[in-house]
C-alpha cells in the first residue's frame, strides 16, 4: 500500500505541474480533465480497496479530492468564459 500511495502522489504532482506549466498551456483543458478523472478514479479505488474499513485520514483525503474535482470544474468553466 505505501507504494500505491507514493505513486498516487507522484501522479497528482505530474498532472498538476502539467496543468500550470506555460509550455503546456494549449493542453490545459485536456490536462484538467485528466486530473479530474485521476482524482475520481482515486476516490473509487479507495472505496473498492478499503471496503467498509474507513479511517478518518482516508475519508478526509477523499473529501479533499472531491473538493479538488469541484474546484477544477469551476476553474474550467471560468476559463471557457474568459477565452
C-alpha angles and dihedrals in degrees: 000000000000090000091053090050091051094047090048091053092048090050091053092048094049094048093044092049090048091049094058104030108115092220091061096047092119090059096047096110092049093046090048091055091046090053091049090050092046092053092046092050089048091054093047093046091050090055092048095046098040094042107187095331097104124174127197095245093051093049091047090050092050090050088054091049091051089050088050090054091050093048092048090052090050091048091049092051092049091048090054091051095050096046 
